[in-house]
Structures are given as C-alpha cells and as structure tokens.
Amino acid sequence: MSTPIRIDADVKLDSKILTDVAEALEPHASEMFKQRQGRWVAVIELAHVERVQPGPDEDKDPSVKLRVTDLEIAPTAAFENEIRQLLRDLHQRRTSEGTLDEHAA
C-alpha cells in the first residue's frame, strides 16, 4: 500500500457571500453588530472555489480557497448545546488517531 502524498496548503475563505447564506445571516445581523465579542454556533457547508499550486521556482505555499455555500445558525441554546457536543465529538474523533480511543469512535 502506498503512502498518500501530503501537501500542506494555506486555506483561505472566499469573502463572497451567496444569497442563501446572506439570508441565513440576516436575522442575526443586528445582534452580531451589537456584540463585538459575540460568538454564534453554526453548521456550514464549504465548497472548493480555487486552487493555487505555485511553480517550482516560486517561494509560495500552495493554497485552496473555500466558499461558505450553506449556513444555519443555532436558533436556541438547546441547538447550540447539540452542535457544541457534535463539535466535541468530531474533535475527539479527529485527534484520537493513534490513541486507545481510536477504536472506540
């Protein structure tokens, strides 16, 4: 079995906001403006927009640009708690590689 090639790349978020995403953000916009250090829990979908692979003589890192294509913000504290639990579960799964927890996931 061959080892996959690992390419470290910079990840950039595209600033273009699609109509559906803007509509999902709109009900929260006033509160977001008021709370300078606020946080909102959301579920998002990202799509590949652009890939930049520098030439062999360029002193740049490869990069990929992603765009938020779908987004929903938790409307209540109960939904926030569920999403935060899911985030913890996903984090544990991602970071458990090579640990005893790996097979429990």
FILONU-882649 format. One line per field, with one value per atom (N, C-alpha, C, O): residue number from 1; atom name; x, y, z. Coordinates in Angstrom, 3 decimals, always signed. Example, Ala and Ser with C-alpha at 12.3 -4.5 7.8 and 13.67 -1.06 7.14 Angstrom:
BEGIN
n [1	1	1	1	2	2	2	2] $
atom [N	CA	C	O	N	CA	C	O] $
c1 [+13.190	+12.300	+13.200	+14.236	+12.850	+13.670	+12.900	+13.409] $
c2 [-5.690	-4.500	-3.300	-3.319	-2.250	-1.060	+0.030	+1.138] $
c3 [+7.800	+7.800	+7.800	+8.465	+7.080	+7.140	+7.870	+8.039] $
***
This chain:
BEGIN
n [1	1	1	1	2	2	2	2	3	3	3	3	4	4	4	4	5	5	5	5	6	6	6	6	7	7	7	7	8	8	8	8	9	9	9	9	10	10	10	10	11	11	11	11	12	12	12	12	13	13	13	13	14	14	14	14	15	15	15	15	16	16	16	16	17	17	17	17	18	18	18	18	19	19	19	19	20	20	20	20	21	21	21	21	22	22	22	22	23	23	23	23	24	24	24	24	25	25	25	25	26	26	26	26	27	27	27	27	28	28	28	28	29	29	29	29	30	30	30	30	31	31	31	31	32	32	32	32	33	33	33	33	34	34	34	34	35	35	35	35	36	36	36	36	37	37	37	37	38	38	38	38	39	39	39	39	40	40	40	40	41	41	41	41	42	42	42	42	43	43	43	43	44	44	44	44	45	45	45	45	46	46	46	46	47	47	47	47	48	48	48	48	49	49	49	49	50	50	50	50	51	51	51	51	52	52	52	52	53	53	53	53	54	54	54	54	55	55	55	55	56	56	56	56	57	57	57	57	58	58	58	58	59	59	59	59	60	60	60	60	61	61	61	61	62	62	62	62	63	63	63	63	64	64	64	64	65	65	65	65	66	66	66	66	67	67	67	67	68	68	68	68	69	69	69	69	70	70	70	70	71	71	71	71	72	72	72	72	73	73	73	73	74	74	74	74	75	75	75	75	76	76	76	76	77	77	77	77	78	78	78	78	79	79	79	79	80	80	80	80	81	81	81	81	82	82	82	82	83	83	83	83	84	84	84	84	85	85	85	85	86	86	86	86	87	87	87	87	88	88	88	88	89	89	89	89	90	90	90	90	91	91	91	91	92	92	92	92	93	93	93	93	94	94	94	94	95	95	95	95	96	96	96	96	97	97	97	97	98	98	98	98	99	99	99	99	100	100	100	100	101	101	101	101	102	102	102	102	103	103	103	103	104	104	104	104	105	105	105	105] $
atom [N	CA	C	O	N	CA	C	O	N	CA	C	O	N	CA	C	O	N	CA	C	O	N	CA	C	O	N	CA	C	O	N	CA	C	O	N	CA	C	O	N	CA	C	O	N	CA	C	O	N	CA	C	O	N	CA	C	O	N	CA	C	O	N	CA	C	O	N	CA	C	O	N	CA	C	O	N	CA	C	O	N	CA	C	O	N	CA	C	O	N	CA	C	O	N	CA	C	O	N	CA	C	O	N	CA	C	O	N	CA	C	O	N	CA	C	O	N	CA	C	O	N	CA	C	O	N	CA	C	O	N	CA	C	O	N	CA	C	O	N	CA	C	O	N	CA	C	O	N	CA	C	O	N	CA	C	O	N	CA	C	O	N	CA	C	O	N	CA	C	O	N	CA	C	O	N	CA	C	O	N	CA	C	O	N	CA	C	O	N	CA	C	O	N	CA	C	O	N	CA	C	O	N	CA	C	O	N	CA	C	O	N	CA	C	O	N	CA	C	O	N	CA	C	O	N	CA	C	O	N	CA	C	O	N	CA	C	O	N	CA	C	O	N	CA	C	O	N	CA	C	O	N	CA	C	O	N	CA	C	O	N	CA	C	O	N	CA	C	O	N	CA	C	O	N	CA	C	O	N	CA	C	O	N	CA	C	O	N	CA	C	O	N	CA	C	O	N	CA	C	O	N	CA	C	O	N	CA	C	O	N	CA	C	O	N	CA	C	O	N	CA	C	O	N	CA	C	O	N	CA	C	O	N	CA	C	O	N	CA	C	O	N	CA	C	O	N	CA	C	O	N	CA	C	O	N	CA	C	O	N	CA	C	O	N	CA	C	O	N	CA	C	O	N	CA	C	O	N	CA	C	O	N	CA	C	O	N	CA	C	O	N	CA	C	O	N	CA	C	O	N	CA	C	O	N	CA	C	O	N	CA	C	O	N	CA	C	O	N	CA	C	O	N	CA	C	O	N	CA	C	O	N	CA	C	O	N	CA	C	O	N	CA	C	O	N	CA	C	O	N	CA	C	O	N	CA	C	O	N	CA	C	O	N	CA	C	O	N	CA	C	O] $
c1 [+0.848	+0.000	+0.896	+1.801	+0.654	+1.484	+0.998	-0.188	+1.930	+1.611	+1.109	+1.750	-0.035	-0.533	+0.411	+1.051	+0.490	+1.323	+0.617	-0.562	+1.342	+0.759	+1.221	+2.420	+0.273	+0.579	+0.023	-1.191	+0.900	+0.445	+0.067	+0.850	-1.118	-1.601	-2.266	-2.873	-2.140	-2.856	-4.325	-4.651	-5.195	-6.632	-7.148	-6.912	-7.849	-8.401	-9.911	-10.418	-10.622	-12.075	-12.406	-11.935	-13.219	-13.674	-14.634	-15.493	-14.495	-15.342	-16.706	-17.582	-16.900	-18.200	-19.253	-19.064	-20.358	-21.454	-22.605	-23.165	-22.944	-24.045	-25.373	-25.479	-26.374	-27.691	-28.282	-28.781	-28.226	-28.785	-28.081	-28.718	-26.777	-26.001	-26.350	-26.513	-26.463	-26.849	-28.220	-28.441	-29.141	-30.481	-30.448	-31.231	-29.553	-29.429	-28.795	-29.097	-27.921	-27.261	-28.140	-28.014	-29.010	-29.793	-30.538	-30.497	-31.219	-31.926	-30.988	-31.437	-29.712	-28.748	-27.863	-27.077	-27.982	-27.073	-27.050	-25.974	-28.208	-28.244	-27.529	-26.753	-27.793	-27.148	-25.644	-24.858	-25.247	-23.821	-23.130	-21.984	-23.817	-23.263	-23.098	-22.090	-24.083	-24.069	-23.008	-22.378	-22.803	-21.886	-20.504	-20.252	-19.633	-18.296	-17.506	-16.651	-17.783	-17.055	-18.017	-17.741	-19.118	-20.099	-19.611	-18.694	-20.247	-19.967	-21.297	-22.261	-21.332	-22.529	-22.132	-21.130	-22.922	-22.666	-23.478	-24.662	-22.817	-23.488	-23.031	-21.995	-23.828	-23.463	-23.239	-24.080	-22.083	-21.783	-21.375	-20.955	-21.516	-21.006	-20.013	-20.285	-18.857	-17.825	-17.670	-17.805	-17.387	-17.142	-15.792	-15.380	-15.130	-13.857	-14.102	-14.961	-13.340	-13.500	-12.270	-12.381	-11.093	-9.865	-8.706	-8.621	-7.821	-6.605	-5.424	-5.413	-4.415	-3.219	-2.031	-1.737	-1.361	-0.173	+0.996	+1.125	+1.852	+2.970	+3.925	+4.054	+4.571	+5.576	+6.793	+6.949	+7.653	+8.815	+9.784	+10.506	+9.808	+10.738	+10.108	+10.776	+8.831	+8.147	+8.282	+8.188	+8.504	+8.632	+7.276	+7.134	+6.290	+4.939	+4.454	+4.918	+3.507	+2.861	+1.655	+1.041	+1.319	+0.071	-1.093	-0.987	-2.201	-3.353	-4.638	-4.690	-5.664	-7.005	-7.960	-7.871	-8.869	-9.870	-11.206	-11.607	-11.884	-13.182	-14.238	-13.944	-15.464	-16.586	-17.655	-17.924	-18.252	-19.382	-20.580	-21.024	-21.094	-22.202	-23.531	-24.592	-23.479	-24.706	-24.373	-23.284	-25.312	-25.056	-26.374	-27.338	-26.399	-27.529	-26.963	-26.107	-27.438	-27.007	-27.998	-29.209	-27.467	-28.317	-29.305	-28.895	-30.606	-31.607	-31.866	-32.413	-31.469	-31.735	-30.534	-29.642	-30.532	-29.459	-29.430	-28.357	-30.588	-30.637	-29.922	-29.149	-30.182	-29.492	-27.994	-27.175	-27.632	-26.213	-25.537	-24.453	-26.172	-25.585	-25.409	-24.388	-26.399	-26.295	-25.145	-24.386	-25.028	-23.962	-22.598	-21.642	-22.501	-21.225	-20.824	-19.641	-21.792	-21.492	-20.985	-20.036	-21.610	-21.166	-19.741	-18.925	-19.448	-18.092	-17.085	-16.004	-17.443	-16.549	-16.334	-15.210	-17.423	-17.318	-16.431	-15.585	-16.624	-15.805	-14.342	-13.440	-14.111	-12.740	-12.078	-10.928	-12.800	-12.243	-11.908	-10.855	-12.790	-12.540	-11.309	-10.485	-11.185	-10.061	-8.736	-7.716	-8.747	-7.492	-7.161	-6.113	-8.022	-7.763	-6.920	-6.621	-6.536	-5.745	-4.479	-3.700	-4.302	-3.115	-3.236	-2.254	-4.426	-4.620	-5.519	-6.045	-5.700	-6.575	-8.030	-8.816	-8.386	-9.764	-10.118	-11.295	-9.109	-9.335	-10.376	-11.241	-10.309	-11.216	-12.589	-13.550	-12.695	-13.970	-14.866	-16.084	-14.260	-15.032	-15.834	-16.534] $
c2 [-1.176	+0.000	+1.242	+1.350	+2.167	+3.358	+4.413	+4.491	+5.209	+6.286	+7.478	+7.883	+8.058	+9.216	+10.404	+10.589	+11.199	+12.398	+13.457	+13.744	+14.029	+15.072	+16.430	+16.694	+17.279	+18.637	+19.606	+19.701	+20.318	+21.370	+22.562	+23.011	+23.066	+24.198	+25.216	+24.869	+26.455	+27.513	+27.421	+27.188	+27.601	+27.587	+29.012	+29.668	+29.465	+30.817	+30.730	+29.857	+31.641	+31.707	+32.831	+33.959	+32.504	+33.478	+34.442	+34.015	+35.717	+36.714	+36.868	+37.536	+36.268	+36.367	+35.637	+34.483	+36.317	+35.722	+35.438	+36.349	+34.171	+33.767	+34.212	+34.427	+34.352	+34.839	+33.996	+34.540	+32.670	+31.796	+31.989	+31.967	+32.175	+32.380	+33.740	+33.855	+34.753	+36.087	+36.050	+36.693	+35.298	+35.184	+34.484	+34.821	+33.519	+32.828	+33.731	+33.603	+34.638	+35.564	+36.758	+37.302	+37.155	+38.384	+38.485	+39.550	+37.431	+37.570	+37.799	+38.224	+37.525	+37.645	+38.885	+39.182	+39.602	+40.701	+41.792	+42.250	+42.212	+43.286	+42.870	+43.640	+41.643	+41.143	+40.994	+41.280	+40.552	+40.419	+41.773	+41.888	+42.785	+44.136	+44.648	+45.277	+44.381	+44.870	+44.193	+44.842	+42.906	+42.137	+42.043	+41.171	+42.939	+42.981	+41.697	+41.342	+41.005	+39.769	+38.583	+37.591	+38.691	+37.620	+36.399	+36.475	+35.277	+34.026	+33.386	+33.452	+32.766	+32.092	+30.720	+30.558	+29.742	+28.371	+28.107	+28.436	+27.506	+27.280	+25.968	+25.408	+25.508	+24.381	+24.981	+25.720	+24.653	+25.230	+24.152	+23.053	+24.509	+23.687	+24.554	+25.719	+23.970	+24.678	+24.041	+22.827	+24.874	+24.370	+24.885	+26.000	+24.067	+24.415	+25.470	+25.295	+26.573	+27.653	+27.791	+28.006	+27.664	+27.922	+27.159	+26.990	+26.703	+26.003	+26.689	+26.905	+27.039	+27.675	+26.781	+26.527	+26.311	+25.492	+26.260	+26.340	+26.828	+27.623	+26.777	+25.568	+27.437	+26.766	+26.397	+26.873	+25.546	+25.060	+26.163	+25.995	+27.282	+28.364	+29.440	+30.403	+29.284	+30.287	+29.947	+28.786	+30.980	+30.799	+31.068	+31.989	+30.248	+30.381	+29.003	+27.984	+28.995	+27.745	+27.521	+28.479	+26.259	+26.003	+26.511	+26.615	+26.826	+27.300	+26.816	+26.495	+26.778	+26.434	+27.481	+27.851	+27.945	+28.920	+28.197	+27.470	+28.412	+27.796	+28.879	+29.988	+28.544	+29.477	+28.809	+27.616	+29.578	+29.084	+29.026	+30.051	+27.812	+27.650	+27.403	+27.567	+27.013	+26.834	+27.065	+26.720	+27.651	+28.001	+28.114	+28.692	+27.559	+27.750	+28.014	+27.271	+29.061	+29.432	+28.851	+28.879	+28.329	+27.740	+28.791	+29.860	+28.490	+29.484	+29.555	+30.542	+28.496	+28.471	+27.880	+27.292	+28.048	+27.487	+25.965	+25.364	+25.342	+23.879	+23.416	+22.458	+24.098	+23.756	+24.032	+23.246	+25.151	+25.457	+24.318	+23.877	+23.843	+22.752	+21.493	+20.815	+21.170	+19.983	+20.118	+19.174	+21.290	+21.500	+21.488	+20.921	+22.107	+22.094	+20.666	+20.325	+19.837	+18.439	+17.722	+16.940	+17.988	+17.406	+17.863	+17.067	+19.134	+19.640	+18.906	+18.535	+18.698	+17.962	+16.532	+16.030	+15.879	+14.508	+14.436	+13.548	+15.364	+15.382	+15.674	+15.078	+16.588	+16.900	+15.671	+15.358	+14.987	+13.790	+12.738	+12.105	+12.559	+11.572	+11.948	+11.090	+13.230	+13.700	+13.579	+13.246	+13.847	+13.868	+12.543	+12.425	+11.551	+10.281	+9.316	+8.215	+9.695	+8.804	+8.372	+9.196	+7.067	+6.529	+6.414	+6.088	+6.675	+6.560	+5.383	+4.756	+5.079	+3.990	+4.271	+3.344	+5.548	+5.936	+5.714	+5.722	+5.517	+5.434	+4.367	+4.616	+3.196	+2.117	+2.273	+1.637	+3.096	+3.328	+4.256	+4.257	+5.054	+6.053	+5.411	+6.104] $
c3 [+0.000	+0.000	+0.000	+0.827	-0.907	-0.984	+0.008	+0.329	+0.476	+1.401	+0.610	-0.359	+1.003	+0.262	+0.395	+1.430	-0.652	-0.633	+0.203	-0.006	+1.143	+1.990	+1.484	+1.399	+1.152	+0.695	+1.713	+1.892	+2.373	+3.278	+2.421	+1.584	+2.630	+1.838	+2.749	+3.762	+2.375	+3.070	+2.679	+1.515	+3.639	+3.375	+3.536	+4.551	+2.521	+2.533	+2.363	+1.659	+3.014	+2.851	+1.883	+2.028	+0.900	-0.071	+0.618	+1.390	+0.350	+1.017	+0.355	+0.904	-0.804	-1.472	-0.640	-0.257	-0.366	+0.403	-0.550	-1.161	-0.665	-1.530	-0.945	+0.262	-1.779	-1.357	-0.228	+0.757	-0.366	+0.675	+2.010	+3.063	+1.966	+3.189	+3.795	+5.010	+2.966	+3.449	+4.106	+5.133	+3.514	+4.091	+5.449	+6.338	+5.613	+6.907	+7.956	+9.142	+7.537	+8.463	+8.841	+9.938	+7.949	+8.115	+9.453	+10.070	+9.933	+11.210	+12.403	+13.467	+12.236	+13.331	+13.199	+14.100	+12.098	+11.784	+12.852	+13.235	+13.335	+14.343	+15.615	+16.181	+16.066	+17.287	+17.076	+17.979	+15.902	+15.593	+15.606	+16.044	+15.133	+15.133	+16.563	+16.888	+17.411	+18.794	+19.646	+20.482	+19.446	+20.295	+19.647	+18.816	+20.036	+19.434	+19.666	+18.856	+20.754	+21.024	+21.094	+21.768	+20.411	+20.410	+19.644	+18.827	+19.931	+19.229	+18.875	+19.638	+17.701	+17.244	+16.751	+16.054	+17.119	+16.708	+15.447	+15.374	+14.452	+13.175	+12.560	+12.919	+11.636	+10.791	+9.409	+8.897	+8.806	+7.495	+6.496	+6.860	+5.241	+4.157	+3.389	+3.100	+3.062	+2.313	+0.940	+0.784	-0.049	-1.398	-1.893	-1.574	-2.660	-3.279	-4.353	-5.217	-4.296	-5.261	-6.149	-7.356	-5.533	-6.284	-5.672	-4.456	-6.535	-6.091	-6.735	-7.946	-5.927	-6.453	-6.120	-4.952	-7.155	-6.975	-7.575	-8.797	-6.720	-7.219	-8.063	-7.873	-8.975	-9.797	-8.960	-7.835	-9.512	-8.755	-8.323	-7.341	-9.039	-8.697	-7.820	-7.441	-7.498	-6.681	-5.203	-4.804	-4.406	-2.959	-2.297	-1.494	-2.649	-2.117	-1.712	-2.223	-0.780	-0.399	-1.309	-1.779	-1.557	-2.271	-1.426	-0.204	-2.090	-1.322	-1.969	-3.157	-1.147	-1.605	-1.027	+0.144	-1.876	-1.426	-1.331	-2.240	-0.211	+0.039	+0.204	+0.649	-0.158	-0.004	+0.861	+0.719	+1.745	+2.527	+1.566	+1.050	+1.338	+0.398	+1.097	+0.494	+2.354	+3.117	+4.575	+5.033	+5.306	+6.695	+7.436	+6.936	+8.621	+9.531	+10.921	+11.401	+11.556	+12.901	+13.903	+13.686	+14.995	+16.028	+16.536	+16.988	+16.463	+16.858	+18.361	+18.852	+19.100	+20.542	+21.271	+20.659	+22.586	+23.408	+23.311	+23.352	+23.183	+23.067	+21.795	+21.825	+20.685	+19.440	+19.569	+19.093	+20.214	+20.437	+21.179	+20.795	+22.237	+23.022	+22.189	+22.301	+21.352	+20.499	+19.499	+19.280	+18.902	+17.922	+18.617	+18.089	+19.794	+20.524	+20.900	+20.862	+21.260	+21.564	+20.312	+20.379	+19.197	+17.935	+17.600	+17.136	+17.836	+17.619	+18.504	+18.047	+19.766	+20.674	+20.183	+20.187	+19.757	+19.256	+18.016	+17.904	+17.091	+15.881	+16.207	+15.619	+17.140	+17.559	+18.175	+17.868	+19.034	+19.664	+18.613	+18.674	+17.669	+16.610	+15.786	+15.469	+15.440	+14.624	+15.361	+14.759	+16.662	+17.416	+18.088	+18.722	+17.966	+18.655	+17.814	+18.276	+16.609	+15.763	+16.494	+16.974	+16.564	+17.230	+18.718	+19.386	+19.280	+20.713	+21.005	+20.085	+22.260	+22.647	+22.293	+22.100	+22.209	+21.898	+20.431	+20.069	+19.585	+18.151	+17.794	+16.954	+18.410	+18.060	+18.719	+18.287	+19.740	+20.411	+19.619	+19.799	+18.736	+17.963	+16.860	+16.121] $
***
